């Protein structure tokens, strides 16, 4: 739904003015009267779209936190434990062995980003802008819901006034019918006059039923917007404000003045500007991919093996062993001395302590060729900036168009009301004259019905003009940031 359209916003001014009337109703719909303020508050609190937009704000806030946390060091740990059978490199003694053994190890590594083309800094700034834009999205969603409630609320008021007009028509027709029946009994008018008025009476009563149905439909729409489970038109009603006749003075401000004020307060304009700033930050983030990155890295590790053993130094002895013979003569052996020792089990805990290794250093990553990924990301980000600029211009143009249309409608509605008021006065006099002439037999029912229908149309026209002018004028006041009262 396009927010603040000239059709929907036309109801805003009058509705705000009715906030102070009536008594508030509870959310169960058990009481009889709802003020507009209570209706709006309840809808804003319970509307699913607004609650959904609130979740989007929460997600954007988490994105800001995560961007900040990316500046912290990363730390990870791992551990392993397994069984070897056959040749394997003993991780504890770093020797090749051909046996069965349980081996394992543990490792903790960390990394701290020192520089990455200011991508983290720009990401934080962009995510803050996205959070602000999402909050403005929520304001727009609230405006949409409020305007929907306002529209339904004011539709009830309008239909109620039309019902009153139809009820007055029935009284007039009933009064005329009674007089005509007396004249018919006296022989002053033909029976056809009575029959025509009976038909008109039935038509007027049908119009009342139609007006009542329209009120109930409008109330049902309002009940649905409020999400009231136990309410129905039978136990639901709204507080009715007093709507004064429109001021016939000339509107003393221009559409340009209204736009200058509206540009500062409308959430869709603010949102478009914030989205543009966010798109510019995305370009900076993408450009950071051209620069090298520098990180501080560190590692601590240890290991163990079930085949590892400890040498008992006190048991070390040098023993001679024959390693060959001179010229192959068994009588001339060649001997060498080799150490002998006894070994003891090497506990896992001791292996973990003794095999600890530590490392710390710097890691530099220089981008050289990455399939033009960085360049394409920069180009895509710049396209995003152009799109955000167009969206900002579109939002401004839409606002200007809506204000210009509302201003034109307000001026036209003002003129229509003045004309409708003069028309009503003329048709009321014409109806009275026609009624007198009908009672005196000077005109027939056809001519009388023409005068009556003209009066009926004039009554409807002035009601519509009255509401239309008031709505349009309050819209313009709303765009100027003024407090709207009646």
C-alpha positions in Angstrom: 0.0 0.0 0.0 1.4 3.4 -0.9 1.7 5.3 2.3 0.2 8.7 2.7 -1.7 8.5 -0.6 -4.2 11.4 -1.2 -7.1 9.0 -0.7 -6.0 7.5 2.6 -4.5 10.6 4.1 -7.7 12.5 3.4 -9.1 11.0 6.6 -6.1 11.7 8.9 -6.8 15.3 10.0 -10.4 14.8 11.1 -9.5 11.6 13.0 -6.8 13.1 15.0 -9.2 15.7 16.2 -11.6 13.1 17.6 -9.0 11.5 19.9 -10.4 13.2 23.0 -14.0 12.2 22.6 -15.8 9.3 24.3 -14.6 6.6 26.7 -12.0 4.0 25.9 -13.0 0.4 25.4 -11.1 -2.6 26.7 -9.5 -5.1 24.2 -12.3 -7.6 24.7 -14.9 -5.5 22.9 -17.2 -6.0 25.9 -17.9 -2.2 26.3 -19.7 -0.1 23.9 -17.5 2.9 22.9 -14.1 3.1 21.3 -12.3 6.4 21.0 -10.0 6.8 18.0 -7.0 7.1 20.3 -7.8 3.7 21.9 -8.4 2.2 18.4 -5.0 3.4 17.1 -3.1 2.4 20.2 -4.6 -1.1 20.2 -4.0 -1.7 16.5 -0.4 -0.5 16.7 0.2 -2.8 19.7 -1.4 -5.9 18.2 -0.9 -5.6 14.4 1.1 -8.5 13.0 2.8 -6.4 10.3 4.2 -4.0 12.9 5.3 -6.8 15.1 7.0 -8.4 12.1 8.8 -5.1 11.3 9.9 -5.0 15.0 11.7 -8.3 14.4 13.5 -6.8 11.4 14.7 -4.1 13.7 15.9 -6.7 16.2 17.8 -8.5 13.4 19.4 -5.3 12.3 20.5 -4.5 15.8 22.1 -8.0 16.0 24.0 -7.3 12.8 25.4 -4.1 14.3 26.6 -6.1 17.4 28.1 -8.8 15.2 30.0 -6.3 13.1 31.5 -4.9 16.3 32.4 -8.4 17.6 34.3 -9.1 14.4 37.0 -6.8 15.8 37.7 -9.2 18.6 40.2 -12.1 18.4 39.0 -15.5 17.2 39.9 -18.5 19.3 39.3 -22.2 18.6 40.3 -25.5 20.1 40.5 -29.1 18.8 41.3 -32.5 20.2 41.8 -35.9 18.7 42.1 -39.5 19.9 42.6 -42.5 17.7 44.0 -46.1 17.2 47.0 -46.9 14.9 47.9 -50.4 13.6 51.1 -51.0 11.6 53.6 -48.3 10.5 52.9 -44.9 11.8 54.7 -41.8 13.0 54.6 -41.7 16.7 53.4 -38.1 17.4 54.9 -38.1 20.9 58.5 -39.3 20.0 58.4 -38.4 16.3 59.6 -41.9 15.4 58.3 -44.5 12.8 56.9 -47.5 14.5 55.3 -50.7 13.4 52.9 -51.6 16.2 49.5 -50.9 17.6 49.1 -47.7 19.5 46.5 -45.2 20.8 47.5 -41.6 19.9 46.0 -38.2 20.3 46.6 -34.5 20.8 45.1 -31.1 21.6 45.4 -27.7 19.9 44.3 -24.2 20.7 44.7 -21.5 18.0 43.8 -17.8 17.8 43.9 -14.9 15.4 43.5 -11.2 15.7 42.8 -9.1 12.6 45.1 -6.0 12.6 44.2 -4.5 9.3 41.8 -5.5 6.5 41.3 -2.4 4.3 39.0 -0.8 7.0 36.3 -3.3 6.0 35.3 -4.0 9.6 35.0 -0.3 10.4 32.9 0.4 7.3 30.8 -2.6 7.9 29.9 -1.3 11.4 29.0 2.1 10.0 26.9 0.5 7.2 25.0 -1.8 9.6 24.2 1.1 11.9 22.7 2.9 8.8 20.8 -0.3 8.0 19.4 -0.4 11.5 18.3 3.2 11.2 16.6 2.5 7.9 14.9 -0.6 9.4 13.5 1.6 12.2 12.2 4.0 9.6 10.6 1.0 7.9 8.8 0.3 11.2 7.6 3.9 11.4 6.2 3.6 7.9 4.5 0.3 8.9 2.9 2.0 11.9 1.8 4.9 9.7 0.1 2.4 7.3 -1.7 0.7 10.1 -2.8 3.9 11.7 -4.1 5.2 8.4 -6.0 2.0 7.9 -7.6 2.3 11.3 -8.3 6.0 10.6 -9.9 5.2 7.3 -12.2 2.6 8.8 -13.0 4.8 11.8 -14.0 7.7 9.6 -16.0 5.5 7.3 -18.1 4.6 10.2 -18.6 8.3 11.1 -19.5 9.2 7.5 -22.0 6.3 7.2 -23.6 7.3 10.5 -24.1 10.9 9.2 -25.6 9.6 6.0 -27.9 7.4 8.1 -29.1 10.4 10.0 -29.9 12.2 6.7 -31.9 9.2 5.5 -33.8 9.1 8.7 -34.7 12.8 8.3 -35.9 12.0 4.8 -38.2 9.3 6.2 -39.7 11.8 8.6 -40.3 14.2 5.8 -41.9 11.6 3.7 -44.0 10.3 6.6 -45.2 13.8 7.3 -46.0 14.4 3.7 -47.8 11.1 3.4 -50.0 11.9 6.4 -51.0 15.2 4.9 -51.7 13.7 1.5 -53.9 11.0 3.0 -56.0 13.7 4.7 -56.2 15.6 1.5 -57.2 12.5 -0.4 -59.9 11.7 2.2 -61.1 15.3 1.7 -61.1 14.8 -2.1 -58.5 17.5 -2.7 -55.9 15.1 -4.3 -56.2 11.9 -6.3 -55.3 8.5 -4.8 -52.2 8.3 -7.0 -50.6 10.9 -4.8 -51.0 8.6 -1.8 -49.7 5.6 -3.7 -46.7 7.5 -4.9 -45.8 8.6 -1.4 -46.2 5.1 -0.1 -43.8 3.9 -2.7 -41.4 6.7 -1.8 -41.7 5.8 1.9 -40.7 2.2 1.1 -37.7 3.5 -0.9 -36.6 5.7 1.9 -36.9 2.8 4.4 -34.8 0.7 2.1 -32.1 3.5 2.0 -32.1 3.4 5.8 -31.5 -0.3 5.8 -28.7 0.1 3.2 -27.1 2.9 5.4 -27.3 0.7 8.5 -25.6 -2.2 6.6 -22.9 0.2 5.5 -22.3 1.2 9.1 -22.0 -2.5 10.1 -19.6 -3.3 7.3 -17.4 -0.3 8.3 -17.5 -1.4 11.9 -16.6 -5.0 11.0 -13.6 -3.6 9.1 -12.5 -1.6 12.1 -13.0 -4.6 14.4 -10.8 -6.7 12.1 -8.1 -4.1 12.1 -8.2 -4.0 15.9 -8.0 -7.8 16.1 -10.9 -7.9 18.5 -12.0 -11.5 19.1 -15.2 -11.0 21.0 -16.5 -7.8 19.3 -19.3 -7.5 16.7 -21.4 -4.6 15.4 -24.0 -5.5 18.0 -21.7 -4.6 20.9 -19.3 -2.2 19.2 -19.5 1.5 18.7 -17.2 4.5 18.4 -17.1 8.0 20.0 -18.6 10.6 17.6 -16.9 14.0 17.5 -18.6 17.2 16.5 -17.5 18.2 13.0 -17.8 22.0 12.5 -18.6 23.5 9.1 -15.4 24.2 7.1 -13.7 27.5 7.2 -14.4 29.3 3.9 -11.2 31.4 4.1 -8.6 31.0 1.4 -5.8 28.5 2.2 -2.8 30.7 3.2 0.1 28.4 2.4 1.5 26.9 -0.8 2.3 23.3 -1.8 6.0 24.2 -1.8 5.9 25.3 1.8 4.1 22.1 2.7 6.7 20.0 0.9 9.6 21.7 2.6 8.2 20.8 6.0 7.1 17.3 4.9 10.6 16.5 3.6 11.9 16.7 7.1 9.4 14.5 8.8 8.2 11.8 6.4 9.8 8.4 7.2 10.0 7.3 3.6 12.2 10.3 2.7 14.5 9.8 5.7 14.7 6.1 4.9 15.7 6.7 1.2 18.5 9.0 2.3 19.7 6.5 4.9 19.7 3.7 2.3 21.8 5.9 0.0 24.4 6.4 2.8 24.4 2.7 3.4 25.0 1.9 -0.3 28.0 4.3 -0.2 29.5 2.4 2.7 29.1 -0.8 0.8 31.3 0.6 -1.9 34.0 1.3 0.7 33.7 -2.2 2.0 34.1 -3.6 -1.4 37.1 -1.4 -2.2 38.8 -2.7 1.0 39.2 -6.0 -0.8 42.0 -4.4 -2.9 44.2 -3.9 0.1 46.3 -6.5 2.0 45.3 -7.9 5.3 47.5 -8.4 8.4 46.7 -10.7 11.3 48.3 -11.8 14.5 48.2 -15.6 14.9 49.1 -17.9 17.7 49.0 -21.6 18.5 49.5 -23.9 21.5 49.5 -27.7 20.9 50.5 -31.0 22.6 50.3 -34.7 21.9 50.6 -38.2 23.4 51.1 -41.9 22.4 50.4 -45.1 24.3 53.7 -46.5 23.0 55.9 -43.8 24.4 58.1 -44.6 27.4 60.5 -42.8 29.7 64.2 -43.8 29.9 65.6 -44.6 33.4 68.9 -42.7 33.3 70.2 -44.5 36.3 70.0 -47.8 34.4 72.0 -46.6 31.4 75.0 -49.0 30.7 77.5 -49.2 27.8 77.7 -52.7 26.4 80.0 -54.0 23.6 78.5 -55.8 20.7 80.1 -57.5 17.7 79.2 -55.5 14.6 81.5 -57.4 12.0 84.8 -59.1 11.3 88.0 -57.9 9.8 88.3 -59.4 6.3 85.6 -61.8 7.2 87.9 -63.6 9.6 85.9 -64.8 12.6 88.9 -64.6 14.7 89.2 -60.9 14.3 85.8 -59.5 15.4 84.9 -55.8 15.3 83.1 -54.5 18.4 81.2 -51.3 19.3 79.7 -50.0 22.5 76.0 -49.3 22.7 73.9 -47.9 25.6 71.4 -50.2 27.3 68.7 -48.9 29.6 65.4 -49.8 31.1 62.1 -47.9 30.2 59.1 -47.1 32.2 55.5 -46.2 31.2 55.1 -42.5 30.1 51.8 -41.3 31.6 49.4 -39.4 29.3 49.4 -36.4 31.6 53.1 -36.1 31.6 53.2 -36.5 27.8 50.7 -33.6 27.5 52.9 -31.4 29.8 56.2 -32.3 28.1 55.1 -32.1 24.5 53.6 -28.6 24.6 54.5 -26.4 21.7 53.8 -22.7 21.3 53.8 -20.4 18.3 53.1 -16.7 17.6 53.5 -14.7 14.5 52.1 -12.4 11.8 50.2 -13.4 8.8 50.1 -11.1 5.7 47.7 -11.8 2.9 48.3 -9.8 -0.3 45.6 -10.1 -3.0 47.1 -10.6 -6.4 44.6 -12.3 -8.6 41.1 -13.4 -7.5 39.2 -13.8 -10.8 38.3 -10.0 -10.7 36.0 -10.7 -7.8 36.9 -7.5 -5.9 36.6 -5.3 -9.0 33.1 -6.8 -9.8 32.0 -6.3 -6.2 33.0 -2.7 -6.3 31.1 -2.2 -9.6 28.0 -3.9 -8.1 28.2 -1.7 -5.1 28.4 1.4 -7.2 25.3 0.2 -9.1 23.6 -0.1 -5.7 24.5 3.5 -5.0 22.9 4.6 -8.3 19.8 2.6 -7.5 19.6 4.1 -4.0 19.9 7.6 -5.6 17.0 6.8 -7.9 14.9 5.5 -5.0 15.5 8.7 -3.1 14.4 10.8 -6.1 11.3 8.6 -6.6 10.4 9.0 -2.9 10.7 12.8 -3.2 8.7 13.0 -6.4 6.0 10.8 -4.9 5.8 13.1 -1.9 5.7 16.2 -4.0 2.9 14.7 -6.2 0.9 13.6 -3.2 1.1 17.1 -1.6 0.3 18.8 -4.8 -2.7 16.5 -5.3 -3.8 17.1 -1.7 -3.5 20.9 -2.1 -5.5 20.8 -5.3 -8.2 18.6 -3.7 -8.4 20.9 -0.7 -9.0 24.0 -2.8 -11.5 22.1 -4.9 -13.3 20.7 -1.9 -13.5 24.2 -0.4 -15.1 25.5 -3.5 -17.5 22.5 -3.7 -18.6 23.1 -0.1 -19.4 26.7 -0.7 -21.3 25.8 -3.8 -23.0 22.9 -2.1 -24.1 25.1 0.7 -25.7 27.6 -1.6 -27.2 24.7 -3.6 -28.8 23.2 -0.5 -30.3 26.5 0.6 -31.9 26.9 -2.9 -33.2 23.3 -3.1 -34.6 23.5 0.5 -36.6 26.6 -0.6 -37.6 24.9 -3.8 -38.8 21.8 -1.9 -40.9 23.9 0.4 -42.6 25.6 -2.5 -43.1 22.3 -4.3 -44.7 20.9 -1.1 -47.1 23.8 -0.8 -48.0 23.6 -4.5 -48.5 19.8 -4.2 -50.8 20.2 -1.3 -52.8 22.7 -3.2 -53.0 20.5 -6.3 -51.0 22.9 -8.4 -48.3 20.2 -9.4 -48.3 16.5 -9.7 -46.2 14.0 -7.9 -43.7 13.8 -10.7 -42.8 17.5 -10.4 -42.7 17.2 -6.6 -40.4 14.2 -6.7 -38.0 16.2 -8.9 -37.8 18.9 -6.2 -37.4 16.3 -3.5 -34.7 14.3 -5.3 -32.8 17.6 -5.8 -33.0 18.3 -2.1 -31.8 14.7 -1.3 -28.8 15.0 -3.6 -28.0 18.5 -2.2 -28.0 17.1 1.3 -25.6 14.3 0.3 -23.4 16.6 -1.6 -22.9 19.0 1.3 -22.1 16.1 3.6 -19.5 14.8 1.2 -18.0 18.3 0.6 -17.9 19.0 4.3 -15.9 15.8 5.1 -13.8 16.1 2.0 -12.7 19.7 2.7 -11.9 19.0 6.3 -9.9 15.8 5.4 -7.8 17.5 2.7 -7.0 20.6 4.9 -5.9 18.4 7.8 -3.7 16.4 5.5 -1.8 19.5 4.5 -1.5 20.5 8.2 -0.2 17.0 8.9 2.5 17.3 6.3 3.6 20.6 7.9 4.1 18.9 11.2 1.3 20.8 12.9 -0.8 19.4 15.7 -4.1 18.5 14.1 -7.2 19.5 16.1 -10.7 20.4 15.2 
